[in-house]
Amino acid sequence: MMELNKTTRMKNFKITHTLALLIFIALPHDVNAGVDFYGKINASLENADTNDEDETEFKNNASRVGIKGSYVFSSGLQLNFQVEQEIDPTDLRADGDKVFKDRNTFIAISGDFGKLYAGTHDTVFKQSQLKIDLFNDTRADIKYILRGENRMDSFVGYTSPDLMDGLNLTVNSINQSSGRGESIALRYSKNDIKAAFAIDQNIKGYDGERFSIMVPVGEVDLGLLYQSSKKLSSSKSFSGHVISMKKKISNKGSIYMQNAKSDMRILSGKQNSIGYTHKINKSTKVFVHYSKLKGEGETTFISAGAEYKF
């Protein structure tokens, strides 16, 4: 089954990748078209202390490379494609399956009707966490304590134009071996206030509801997330929350902290994290993180790393 799923994922990736390139090659290359190569390298030196075990190693934090393109038709319709792969700069000896990993790879067309897209993509349920997870892609990521942080293959999505000022609807339909699933969200964004309400239906064996909001409170950016999930095979229900705060303490430095609690992945799971980021320039930053994950056991993570975007 694992080999079959791997083969299916590779087939979906190749189809999307090939269609994207063929469509772009077929389009006239004028001022309305553009292609960009992009990426980021993010890695850290991390110490993990679990009970009596202590380990220090270099960790890859979802480093990636990609190519994306767009073409605007005279009718006003816009065609976009993206092919993105995760890479691991900390293990150059790894074989191809470990060096490259599929990320958001899709074709999209947008206009006055909204946006229609297909391929491999984060579910809108995952996207509805907004940017509340201040430790995204590190060992303090909320995916280690909450469910629903899914990127899916065989994916078709639609995002409406604004239903009212700053409010839109997104619907995802995903074909899985367990049957079709849906991920649906209403999202609001205006000025410095962002909010979302999302539901998952039969996504990787779970239903879920998630509400999240980000608001500025004085000089602090405050994020709140509440989630409930139900395992379909047992009808067992779980709940959890995330609270995050971020404050700029200089032109280039920010301090941030996060608390998460849930029994979705770990019995009586609790995750507390604090970090500091310093921007060196527009494309480069360094950071230090401290995080403690509690449940049936306890693990403390201390890391220092850097990120470079291009």
TIRORO-234367 format. One line per field, with one value per residue: residue in one letter; x, y, z of N, C-alpha, C in turn. Coordinates in Angstrom, 2 decimals. Layout:
residues N
rest: (a/...)
n.px: (X/...)
n.py: (Y/...)
n.pz: (Z/...)
ca.px: (X/...)
ca.py: (Y/...)
ca.pz: (Z/...)
c.px: (X/...)
c.py: (Y/...)
c.pz: (Z/...)
end
This chain:
residues 310
rest: (m/m/e/l/n/k/t/t/r/m/k/n/f/k/i/t/h/t/l/a/l/l/i/f/i/a/l/p/h/d/v/n/a/g/v/d/f/y/g/k/i/n/a/s/l/e/n/a/d/t/n/d/e/d/e/t/e/f/k/n/n/a/s/r/v/g/i/k/g/s/y/v/f/s/s/g/l/q/l/n/f/q/v/e/q/e/i/d/p/t/d/l/r/a/d/g/d/k/v/f/k/d/r/n/t/f/i/a/i/s/g/d/f/g/k/l/y/a/g/t/h/d/t/v/f/k/q/s/q/l/k/i/d/l/f/n/d/t/r/a/d/i/k/y/i/l/r/g/e/n/r/m/d/s/f/v/g/y/t/s/p/d/l/m/d/g/l/n/l/t/v/n/s/i/n/q/s/s/g/r/g/e/s/i/a/l/r/y/s/k/n/d/i/k/a/a/f/a/i/d/q/n/i/k/g/y/d/g/e/r/f/s/i/m/v/p/v/g/e/v/d/l/g/l/l/y/q/s/s/k/k/l/s/s/s/k/s/f/s/g/h/v/i/s/m/k/k/k/i/s/n/k/g/s/i/y/m/q/n/a/k/s/d/m/r/i/l/s/g/k/q/n/s/i/g/y/t/h/k/i/n/k/s/t/k/v/f/v/h/y/s/k/l/k/g/e/g/e/t/t/f/i/s/a/g/a/e/y/k/f)
n.px: (0.83/1.93/3.90/2.27/0.87/3.02/3.79/1.48/1.51/3.86/3.11/0.97/2.42/4.18/2.34/1.11/3.39/4.31/2.08/2.01/4.46/4.13/1.88/2.86/4.99/3.56/2.27/2.29/5.29/5.37/5.17/3.22/3.75/5.62/8.31/9.60/12.35/12.76/13.37/14.31/16.70/16.75/18.05/19.16/21.11/20.43/19.57/18.19/16.61/15.48/14.05/16.37/17.99/20.13/20.62/22.36/22.13/22.28/19.46/17.08/14.82/12.38/13.52/13.51/13.02/11.81/9.81/7.87/5.24/3.40/0.70/-1.04/-4.04/-5.56/-8.23/-8.32/-8.21/-6.06/-3.38/-1.64/1.21/2.93/5.76/7.10/9.63/10.70/13.91/16.87/19.42/21.05/21.72/23.40/24.08/21.88/19.48/17.53/14.80/14.80/16.11/14.48/11.16/7.70/6.08/3.75/2.40/1.00/-1.60/-3.30/-6.15/-7.44/-9.82/-12.51/-14.36/-13.17/-10.76/-9.55/-7.96/-5.63/-3.90/-1.17/-1.51/-1.61/-4.27/-7.19/-7.98/-5.60/-4.33/-5.92/-4.92/-3.70/-1.11/-0.54/0.96/3.99/6.30/6.51/7.40/9.54/10.82/9.05/6.68/3.11/2.06/2.97/1.37/-1.27/-3.84/-4.61/-2.86/-2.35/-1.05/-2.18/-2.55/-4.06/-5.95/-8.42/-9.29/-11.23/-11.48/-13.48/-14.33/-14.33/-16.91/-18.00/-16.64/-13.39/-13.93/-13.90/-14.64/-13.38/-13.18/-12.13/-11.66/-10.79/-9.38/-9.05/-7.65/-9.39/-11.75/-13.62/-12.76/-13.43/-12.39/-13.12/-13.43/-14.16/-12.66/-11.32/-9.89/-8.70/-7.16/-5.27/-6.42/-7.17/-9.06/-10.50/-12.69/-12.85/-13.57/-12.93/-13.76/-13.72/-10.86/-7.93/-9.01/-10.26/-12.64/-12.99/-13.06/-12.08/-11.23/-9.77/-7.94/-6.22/-4.98/-3.82/-2.61/-1.96/1.46/1.85/1.44/-1.22/-2.30/-4.91/-6.16/-8.57/-9.50/-11.38/-11.52/-12.50/-12.07/-12.88/-13.08/-13.49/-15.12/-14.15/-13.54/-11.51/-9.82/-8.20/-5.91/-4.18/-2.09/-0.47/2.12/3.75/6.36/7.98/11.21/13.18/14.40/15.18/14.85/12.80/10.81/9.13/6.47/4.78/1.99/0.60/-1.94/-3.21/-4.82/-4.71/-2.58/-0.76/-1.14/-2.56/-1.10/1.22/2.70/5.20/6.82/9.51/11.08/13.59/14.20/16.44/16.83/19.17/19.44/17.28/16.89/17.98/18.06/18.66/18.08/17.00/15.66/13.65/11.99/9.50/8.05/5.46/3.94/3.17/5.79/8.66/10.19/12.82/13.73/16.41/17.53/19.53/19.67/19.63/18.22/17.97/16.64/15.84)
n.py: (-1.21/1.29/1.56/1.73/4.13/5.89/5.60/6.59/9.26/10.16/9.87/11.72/14.07/14.14/14.41/16.92/18.57/18.20/19.12/21.80/22.81/22.31/23.87/26.42/26.63/26.62/29.04/32.46/34.27/37.11/40.49/39.95/37.61/35.61/34.02/32.68/31.63/30.34/30.06/28.76/28.33/26.78/25.94/24.39/24.02/21.66/20.71/17.99/16.91/14.19/12.76/10.62/10.76/12.49/14.42/15.94/17.57/18.57/20.09/20.07/22.54/22.40/23.36/24.59/24.56/26.08/26.67/29.09/30.41/32.80/33.94/36.46/36.77/38.51/38.76/39.13/37.00/35.01/32.78/30.53/28.66/26.39/24.67/22.97/21.81/20.19/20.32/18.86/20.25/19.39/16.76/15.60/13.17/11.65/9.50/9.89/9.85/10.93/13.36/15.00/16.19/16.35/19.50/22.25/22.00/22.95/23.92/26.88/28.93/32.15/34.83/37.21/35.50/34.22/31.90/28.89/25.85/23.08/20.06/19.29/20.37/22.49/21.96/24.03/24.04/23.65/26.03/27.83/28.31/30.63/32.84/32.06/30.04/30.48/29.08/27.60/24.90/24.08/22.12/22.88/23.23/23.39/21.10/18.90/18.58/19.14/17.92/17.99/19.52/19.31/18.41/17.69/15.28/14.79/16.90/19.41/22.78/25.71/29.19/31.83/35.12/38.18/37.87/39.71/42.76/41.87/39.21/35.81/32.61/29.31/26.17/22.86/19.83/16.53/13.60/10.48/7.31/6.34/7.42/10.31/13.51/16.65/20.04/23.05/26.60/29.77/32.86/35.85/39.01/42.10/45.18/45.03/42.82/39.41/36.49/33.18/30.45/27.03/23.78/20.29/17.38/14.03/13.83/12.24/10.36/11.83/14.19/17.73/20.92/24.31/27.38/30.52/33.53/36.59/39.44/42.81/43.89/46.57/46.86/44.26/41.33/39.25/35.90/33.51/30.23/27.71/24.29/21.42/17.90/14.79/11.34/9.23/6.44/5.59/7.42/8.99/12.01/14.98/17.89/21.14/23.93/26.94/29.57/32.48/34.99/37.90/40.29/43.18/44.16/45.72/47.39/45.25/43.00/40.48/39.11/36.15/34.02/30.95/28.92/25.73/23.29/20.04/16.84/15.45/14.26/13.56/12.18/14.22/16.40/19.10/22.08/24.40/27.29/29.55/32.20/33.99/36.19/37.60/39.90/40.01/41.02/41.75/39.18/37.35/35.81/35.13/32.86/31.82/29.19/27.90/25.14/23.16/20.03/18.27/15.29/11.99/11.64/13.83/16.30/18.48/21.07/22.85/25.23/26.76/28.69/29.54/31.35/31.66/33.35/33.21)
n.pz: (0.00/0.81/-1.15/-3.38/-2.87/-2.95/-5.62/-6.86/-5.95/-7.18/-9.85/-10.01/-9.49/-11.70/-13.82/-13.25/-13.28/-15.94/-17.46/-16.62/-17.65/-20.42/-21.03/-20.46/-22.30/-24.66/-24.65/-25.82/-25.39/-24.04/-22.73/-20.92/-19.68/-17.33/-15.59/-12.62/-10.67/-7.48/-3.91/-0.64/1.94/4.96/7.94/11.00/14.01/16.35/19.64/21.26/24.10/25.63/28.26/29.48/27.28/25.08/22.27/19.60/16.51/13.00/11.53/8.94/7.96/6.26/3.81/0.43/-3.17/-6.17/-9.14/-10.72/-12.72/-14.75/-16.81/-18.43/-20.06/-22.84/-22.30/-19.65/-17.95/-15.87/-15.96/-13.92/-12.78/-10.62/-9.47/-6.90/-4.72/-1.76/-0.27/1.20/2.69/4.71/4.47/2.18/1.22/0.98/-0.71/-3.79/-3.04/-0.53/-0.75/-2.33/-2.01/-2.53/-2.66/-2.65/-5.75/-8.65/-11.03/-11.95/-12.67/-12.88/-12.39/-12.74/-11.70/-9.60/-8.31/-9.71/-9.07/-9.33/-8.40/-6.32/-3.02/-0.06/2.24/2.66/5.24/6.65/5.82/7.12/9.61/9.41/10.14/12.66/13.78/14.87/14.81/12.57/10.42/11.98/14.81/16.71/15.49/15.07/14.01/15.33/17.47/16.88/14.67/11.11/9.61/6.67/3.46/0.30/-2.38/-5.69/-5.97/-6.08/-6.12/-5.24/-4.98/-4.05/-5.39/-3.41/-1.09/0.54/1.82/2.15/2.78/1.84/0.24/0.28/-1.28/-1.16/-2.89/-2.48/-3.70/-2.26/-1.15/0.72/0.00/-1.19/0.10/1.75/2.21/3.64/3.89/5.32/5.00/6.35/5.82/6.58/6.78/9.67/10.75/10.78/10.13/10.35/9.59/9.43/8.03/7.98/6.17/6.27/5.87/5.64/7.38/9.38/10.69/11.13/12.86/12.79/14.24/13.88/14.68/14.16/15.66/16.21/19.33/20.91/20.78/20.23/18.28/18.29/18.28/18.04/18.21/17.93/17.94/17.02/16.57/15.03/15.06/12.51/12.40/14.98/16.17/18.17/19.89/19.87/21.14/20.93/21.38/20.32/21.29/20.39/20.45/19.28/19.15/17.99/18.85/17.99/15.00/13.46/14.96/16.54/19.14/20.18/21.31/22.15/22.95/23.06/23.31/23.37/22.88/20.56/19.14/21.11/24.29/26.67/25.66/25.67/24.55/24.72/23.66/22.85/21.08/19.17/16.49/14.18/11.64/9.10/6.53/3.69/2.66/4.44/7.64/11.15/13.90/17.19/19.14/21.80/23.04/24.64/24.81/26.16/27.36/27.45/27.90/28.08/26.11/25.39/23.26/21.89/19.68/17.11/14.24/10.69/7.91/4.42/1.71/-1.76)
ca.px: (0.00/2.82/4.53/1.23/0.64/4.20/3.69/0.39/1.98/4.82/2.36/0.28/3.41/4.66/1.27/1.00/4.63/4.34/1.05/2.43/5.51/3.59/1.01/3.67/5.73/2.61/1.79/3.21/6.12/5.46/5.25/2.19/4.17/6.82/8.69/10.55/12.95/12.80/13.63/14.89/17.46/16.54/18.62/19.54/21.77/19.41/19.76/16.94/16.81/14.29/14.31/17.81/18.69/20.51/21.14/22.57/22.31/21.79/18.11/16.52/13.51/11.57/14.17/12.77/13.27/10.63/9.66/6.47/5.03/2.06/0.40/-2.30/-4.68/-6.19/-9.56/-8.19/-7.94/-4.65/-2.96/-0.46/1.64/4.01/6.35/7.94/10.17/11.50/15.25/17.50/20.84/21.81/22.04/23.70/24.31/20.60/19.07/16.60/13.53/14.96/16.57/13.36/9.84/6.71/5.37/2.63/2.66/-0.37/-1.98/-4.44/-6.66/-8.21/-10.46/-13.59/-15.11/-12.40/-9.59/-9.70/-6.61/-5.58/-2.56/-0.83/-1.65/-2.08/-5.71/-7.55/-8.02/-4.24/-4.07/-6.74/-4.19/-3.16/0.30/-0.54/2.08/5.21/7.41/6.20/8.49/10.58/10.36/7.98/5.51/1.89/1.69/3.37/0.41/-2.60/-4.08/-5.17/-1.83/-2.21/-0.85/-2.84/-2.51/-5.37/-6.56/-9.05/-9.73/-11.85/-11.60/-14.41/-14.01/-14.86/-18.35/-18.16/-15.33/-12.36/-14.38/-14.06/-14.91/-12.55/-13.63/-11.20/-12.14/-9.59/-9.61/-8.19/-7.94/-10.51/-12.92/-13.46/-12.83/-13.57/-11.87/-13.87/-13.13/-14.43/-11.50/-11.51/-8.65/-8.84/-6.21/-4.40/-7.23/-7.38/-9.82/-10.92/-13.40/-12.65/-13.98/-12.47/-14.68/-13.06/-9.49/-7.04/-9.74/-10.72/-13.39/-12.45/-13.47/-11.00/-11.45/-8.52/-7.99/-5.01/-5.28/-2.79/-2.99/-0.85/2.64/1.94/0.57/-1.81/-2.98/-5.67/-6.71/-9.24/-9.80/-11.91/-11.39/-13.12/-11.57/-14.07/-13.12/-13.90/-15.97/-13.54/-13.35/-10.36/-9.82/-6.91/-5.81/-2.87/-2.01/0.86/2.35/5.00/6.61/9.23/11.94/14.09/14.08/15.52/14.67/11.48/10.70/7.81/6.22/3.62/1.50/-0.36/-2.39/-4.13/-4.61/-4.92/-1.43/-0.08/-2.02/-2.30/0.01/1.44/3.86/5.51/7.99/9.90/12.11/14.05/14.68/17.13/17.01/20.45/19.05/15.97/16.79/18.68/17.78/19.13/17.08/17.21/14.39/13.59/10.65/9.31/6.88/5.12/2.83/3.54/7.17/9.00/11.34/13.21/14.49/17.11/18.09/20.01/19.73/19.61/17.40/18.31/15.64/16.26)
ca.py: (0.00/2.45/1.68/2.18/5.54/6.59/5.60/7.50/10.63/10.49/10.01/13.00/15.12/14.20/14.94/18.36/19.18/18.18/20.02/23.17/23.21/22.33/25.04/27.63/26.65/26.89/30.41/33.47/34.85/38.56/41.20/39.45/36.33/35.66/32.81/32.96/30.55/30.84/29.03/29.18/27.35/27.00/24.82/24.77/23.07/21.43/19.76/17.41/16.22/13.40/11.96/10.43/10.78/13.83/14.31/17.20/17.32/19.57/19.80/20.81/23.09/22.56/24.10/24.31/25.27/26.00/27.52/29.49/31.26/33.34/34.54/37.21/36.83/39.79/38.77/39.42/35.76/34.78/31.39/30.39/27.32/26.33/23.37/23.22/20.61/20.34/19.76/18.72/20.60/18.81/15.36/15.53/11.77/10.95/9.12/10.82/9.91/11.74/14.70/15.76/15.85/17.22/20.56/22.74/21.93/23.07/24.82/27.67/29.97/33.08/35.96/37.79/34.40/33.67/31.11/27.44/25.29/21.63/19.49/19.00/21.67/22.53/22.14/25.34/23.86/23.96/27.45/28.64/28.70/31.96/32.77/31.94/29.16/31.27/28.14/26.78/24.16/23.67/21.07/23.44/23.37/22.88/19.79/17.85/18.48/19.21/17.30/18.89/20.24/18.36/18.74/16.55/15.06/14.62/18.03/20.48/23.82/26.92/30.33/32.81/36.53/38.64/37.81/41.05/43.38/41.10/37.85/34.89/31.20/28.36/24.78/21.87/18.46/15.69/12.18/9.66/5.88/6.10/8.12/11.75/14.38/18.08/21.03/24.26/27.67/31.19/33.61/37.31/39.77/43.54/45.92/44.14/41.77/38.23/35.45/32.07/29.30/25.97/22.42/19.13/16.25/12.81/14.07/11.29/9.64/12.74/15.42/18.75/22.32/25.17/28.83/31.23/34.98/37.34/40.86/43.54/44.40/47.47/46.54/42.80/40.60/38.15/34.89/32.53/29.15/26.61/23.23/20.12/16.88/13.50/10.19/8.61/4.99/5.32/8.53/9.65/13.43/15.64/19.35/21.75/25.36/27.56/31.01/32.97/36.43/38.35/41.72/43.71/44.85/46.62/47.43/43.98/41.87/40.18/38.02/35.55/32.87/30.18/27.85/24.85/22.19/19.15/15.40/14.85/13.43/13.13/12.19/15.39/17.11/20.52/22.57/25.78/27.67/30.95/32.35/35.33/36.27/38.85/40.03/40.57/41.83/41.38/37.76/36.51/36.01/34.11/32.68/30.85/28.69/26.98/24.56/21.98/19.25/17.36/14.36/10.80/11.94/15.24/16.59/19.89/21.39/24.13/25.29/28.03/28.45/30.65/31.18/32.50/33.27/33.71)
ca.pz: (0.00/0.85/-2.46/-4.30/-2.61/-3.44/-7.08/-7.23/-5.73/-8.22/-11.10/-9.95/-9.60/-13.08/-14.67/-13.00/-13.73/-17.41/-17.96/-16.36/-18.58/-21.77/-21.16/-20.51/-23.56/-25.74/-24.58/-26.36/-24.34/-24.17/-21.46/-20.02/-19.14/-16.52/-14.86/-11.54/-9.89/-6.11/-2.91/0.63/2.72/6.38/8.69/12.36/14.90/17.37/20.72/21.75/25.37/25.96/29.45/29.70/26.01/24.64/20.91/18.88/15.08/12.08/11.09/7.83/8.29/5.04/2.72/-0.79/-4.42/-7.02/-10.31/-10.89/-13.88/-14.94/-18.11/-18.42/-21.36/-23.18/-21.70/-18.22/-17.22/-15.56/-15.77/-13.08/-12.41/-9.63/-9.19/-5.73/-4.08/-0.55/-0.36/2.51/2.59/5.82/4.17/0.75/0.86/0.89/-2.06/-4.39/-2.34/0.67/-1.11/-2.87/-1.48/-3.16/-1.95/-3.46/-7.18/-9.15/-12.11/-11.52/-13.55/-12.05/-13.05/-11.94/-11.08/-8.49/-8.72/-9.76/-9.11/-9.19/-8.28/-4.92/-2.35/1.33/2.36/3.20/6.69/7.10/5.58/8.01/10.82/9.12/10.52/14.11/14.13/14.71/14.74/11.40/9.76/12.94/15.71/17.54/14.62/15.70/13.45/16.26/18.56/16.30/13.37/10.11/8.84/5.56/2.05/-0.33/-3.82/-6.34/-5.29/-6.87/-5.22/-5.77/-4.07/-4.60/-5.18/-2.13/-0.88/1.09/1.98/2.86/3.11/0.71/0.51/-0.45/-1.21/-1.69/-3.06/-2.52/-3.94/-1.42/-1.20/1.64/-0.51/-1.40/1.26/1.48/3.15/3.31/4.84/5.16/5.49/6.37/5.99/6.34/7.59/10.44/11.36/9.95/10.83/9.49/10.13/8.45/8.39/7.22/6.15/5.79/5.41/6.32/8.43/10.43/10.51/12.03/12.79/13.28/14.23/14.18/14.53/14.45/15.86/16.95/20.64/21.18/19.97/20.17/17.36/19.05/17.49/18.81/17.38/18.63/16.99/17.46/15.53/15.35/14.31/11.94/12.64/16.36/16.61/19.32/19.65/20.48/20.99/21.21/21.12/20.18/21.56/20.03/20.58/18.66/19.36/17.49/19.90/17.28/13.57/12.84/15.87/17.09/20.09/20.03/22.17/21.71/23.82/22.41/24.16/22.66/23.01/19.24/18.77/22.33/25.45/27.53/25.03/25.90/23.81/25.04/22.87/22.80/20.07/18.77/15.12/13.83/10.20/8.68/5.38/3.17/2.33/5.42/9.06/12.08/14.94/18.27/19.65/22.93/23.05/25.49/24.44/27.24/27.17/28.22/28.26/27.95/25.26/25.29/22.05/21.82/18.34/16.55/12.81/9.75/6.71/3.27/0.65/-3.06)
c.px: (0.86/3.48/3.54/0.97/1.79/4.16/2.62/0.81/2.94/4.13/1.63/1.24/3.88/3.62/1.16/2.20/4.66/3.32/1.44/3.45/4.98/2.71/1.83/4.44/4.81/2.14/2.79/3.98/6.30/5.47/4.22/2.59/5.43/7.05/9.74/11.05/13.15/13.16/14.07/15.63/17.28/17.04/19.07/20.33/20.87/19.85/18.40/17.25/15.51/14.62/15.83/18.63/18.91/21.17/21.24/22.85/21.84/20.41/17.73/15.11/12.75/12.21/13.53/13.30/12.02/10.72/8.18/6.35/3.61/1.93/-0.97/-2.85/-5.32/-7.59/-9.53/-7.98/-6.43/-4.40/-1.68/-0.09/2.78/4.45/7.36/8.35/10.92/12.85/15.85/18.99/21.69/22.22/22.25/23.94/23.01/20.27/17.97/15.29/13.60/15.37/15.40/12.04/8.84/6.16/4.26/3.02/1.31/-0.44/-3.23/-4.86/-7.58/-8.75/-11.53/-14.39/-14.44/-11.17/-9.91/-8.31/-6.65/-4.13/-2.32/-0.80/-1.99/-3.60/-6.00/-7.73/-6.64/-3.96/-4.83/-6.08/-3.53/-1.65/0.42/0.62/3.40/6.46/7.21/7.47/9.65/10.02/9.30/6.73/4.28/1.46/2.08/2.39/-1.03/-2.67/-4.60/-4.16/-1.44/-1.93/-1.28/-2.59/-3.94/-6.35/-7.18/-9.59/-10.35/-11.92/-12.46/-13.80/-14.61/-16.38/-18.84/-16.76/-14.38/-12.72/-14.51/-14.24/-13.98/-13.07/-12.58/-11.89/-10.93/-9.98/-8.58/-8.55/-9.14/-11.79/-12.67/-13.61/-12.95/-12.94/-12.44/-13.56/-13.69/-13.26/-11.75/-10.16/-8.89/-7.98/-5.32/-5.15/-7.45/-8.11/-10.23/-11.73/-13.36/-13.17/-13.29/-13.53/-13.98/-11.71/-8.55/-7.71/-10.28/-11.66/-12.82/-13.10/-12.37/-11.41/-10.15/-8.69/-6.64/-5.36/-4.08/-3.36/-1.83/0.30/2.83/0.96/0.09/-2.54/-3.66/-6.26/-7.36/-9.67/-10.42/-11.83/-12.02/-12.54/-12.76/-14.19/-13.61/-14.88/-15.44/-13.21/-12.17/-10.52/-8.43/-6.93/-4.36/-3.01/-0.60/0.92/3.71/5.14/7.96/9.93/13.03/13.70/14.29/15.24/13.26/11.58/9.28/7.70/4.90/3.28/0.47/-0.69/-3.41/-3.80/-4.79/-3.80/-0.71/-1.06/-1.61/-1.14/0.04/2.74/4.05/6.83/8.23/11.05/12.47/14.59/15.31/17.37/18.35/20.25/17.70/15.81/17.35/18.27/18.42/18.11/17.58/15.84/14.61/12.16/10.62/7.98/6.64/3.93/3.08/4.99/7.41/10.25/11.56/14.08/15.12/17.80/18.53/20.20/19.69/18.73/17.86/17.29/16.21/15.12)
c.py: (1.26/2.67/2.19/3.66/6.38/6.69/6.57/8.95/11.06/10.70/11.36/14.16/15.27/14.78/16.45/19.11/19.29/19.13/21.48/23.64/23.28/23.54/26.30/27.74/27.05/28.34/31.37/34.15/36.33/39.19/40.71/38.15/36.50/34.36/33.20/31.66/31.10/29.70/29.64/28.00/27.71/25.76/25.31/23.64/22.91/20.40/19.31/16.58/15.53/12.47/11.82/10.47/12.22/13.71/15.69/16.90/18.52/19.14/20.69/21.26/23.45/23.50/23.68/25.08/25.11/26.90/27.83/30.46/31.74/33.91/35.21/37.30/38.20/39.91/39.13/38.19/35.61/33.31/31.36/28.92/27.43/24.89/23.58/21.90/20.97/19.67/19.70/19.02/19.99/17.37/15.21/14.10/11.01/10.58/10.07/10.96/10.80/13.17/15.56/15.25/16.86/18.25/21.06/22.84/21.89/23.97/25.56/28.65/30.85/34.23/36.53/36.73/33.86/32.93/29.62/26.84/23.79/21.17/18.97/20.31/21.48/22.67/23.53/25.25/24.17/25.45/28.34/28.92/30.05/31.91/32.75/31.07/29.89/30.39/27.15/26.18/23.81/22.57/21.57/23.73/22.77/21.53/18.65/17.68/18.55/18.40/18.36/19.67/19.39/19.05/17.51/16.51/14.96/15.67/18.98/21.51/25.00/27.96/31.39/34.21/36.97/38.57/39.11/41.56/42.53/39.66/37.01/33.46/30.35/26.95/23.89/20.53/17.57/14.23/11.36/8.19/5.53/6.77/9.61/12.51/15.83/18.90/22.37/25.34/29.00/31.93/35.12/37.98/41.22/44.28/44.94/42.98/40.64/37.18/34.38/31.06/28.22/24.64/21.42/18.05/15.07/13.13/13.22/10.66/10.51/13.80/16.45/20.10/23.16/26.63/29.51/32.72/35.57/38.82/41.53/44.06/45.28/47.17/45.03/42.25/39.34/37.20/33.86/31.51/28.12/25.58/22.03/19.16/15.59/12.42/9.37/7.13/4.65/6.33/9.20/11.09/13.98/17.15/19.90/23.23/25.78/29.04/31.46/34.49/36.78/39.85/42.11/44.46/45.76/46.62/46.07/42.76/41.73/39.03/37.47/34.33/32.22/29.09/27.05/23.70/21.36/17.70/14.69/13.89/12.85/13.21/13.33/16.22/18.59/20.93/24.05/26.15/29.17/31.08/33.81/35.24/37.63/38.87/40.69/41.47/41.30/39.88/36.83/36.85/34.88/34.02/31.71/30.48/27.82/26.46/23.33/21.32/18.21/16.50/13.16/10.88/13.43/15.39/18.08/20.08/22.77/24.18/26.69/27.79/29.72/30.30/32.17/32.28/33.82/33.58)
c.pz: (0.00/-0.49/-3.48/-4.12/-3.13/-4.96/-7.56/-7.07/-6.82/-9.56/-11.13/-10.13/-11.04/-14.02/-14.51/-13.53/-15.25/-18.00/-17.78/-17.39/-20.01/-22.00/-21.29/-21.82/-24.72/-25.76/-25.23/-25.24/-24.59/-22.79/-20.45/-19.34/-18.30/-15.79/-13.83/-10.94/-8.48/-5.15/-1.60/1.25/4.18/7.12/10.06/13.03/16.11/18.39/21.22/22.99/25.75/27.11/29.66/28.42/25.55/23.27/20.28/17.42/14.27/11.58/9.90/8.19/7.02/4.03/1.40/-1.99/-5.29/-8.23/-10.45/-12.05/-13.97/-16.34/-18.02/-19.84/-21.59/-22.58/-20.22/-17.38/-16.99/-15.30/-14.95/-12.95/-11.40/-9.49/-8.06/-5.08/-2.81/-0.76/1.03/2.39/3.70/5.55/2.66/0.29/0.65/-0.55/-2.54/-3.65/-1.11/0.34/-1.55/-2.31/-2.04/-2.18/-2.88/-4.93/-7.90/-10.38/-11.67/-12.62/-12.71/-12.89/-12.15/-11.20/-9.82/-9.02/-8.63/-9.92/-8.84/-9.13/-6.88/-4.16/-0.88/1.33/2.93/4.72/7.28/6.95/6.55/9.35/10.63/9.35/12.04/14.58/13.84/14.61/13.58/10.79/10.68/13.84/16.70/16.72/15.29/15.13/14.38/17.41/18.07/15.01/12.40/9.30/7.63/4.23/1.26/-1.84/-4.37/-5.84/-6.31/-5.89/-5.94/-4.67/-4.74/-4.58/-3.85/-2.10/-0.26/1.38/2.82/3.15/1.84/1.18/-0.33/-0.20/-1.86/-1.79/-3.30/-2.70/-3.16/-1.60/-0.32/1.16/-0.61/-0.08/0.84/2.60/2.73/4.34/4.37/5.77/5.34/6.60/5.62/7.33/8.35/11.09/10.36/10.78/9.83/10.28/9.07/8.98/7.45/7.29/5.48/5.14/6.26/7.53/9.54/9.87/11.47/11.82/13.41/13.16/14.62/13.92/14.90/14.54/16.54/18.26/21.12/20.23/19.79/19.13/18.07/18.12/18.39/17.85/18.30/17.60/17.70/16.29/16.01/14.45/13.82/12.26/14.05/16.92/17.88/18.98/20.44/20.32/21.32/20.90/20.94/20.50/21.22/20.14/19.99/18.83/18.79/18.63/19.32/15.82/12.91/13.71/16.40/18.06/20.02/20.94/21.79/22.72/23.06/23.35/23.40/22.98/21.67/18.85/19.98/23.48/26.38/26.99/25.34/25.22/24.13/24.38/22.95/21.81/19.82/17.35/14.87/12.32/9.91/7.47/4.87/2.98/3.40/6.84/9.86/13.22/16.00/18.83/20.88/22.99/23.94/25.12/25.52/26.86/28.06/28.65/28.12/27.10/25.20/24.07/22.19/20.47/17.98/15.06/11.99/8.56/5.65/2.18/-0.65/-4.08)
end
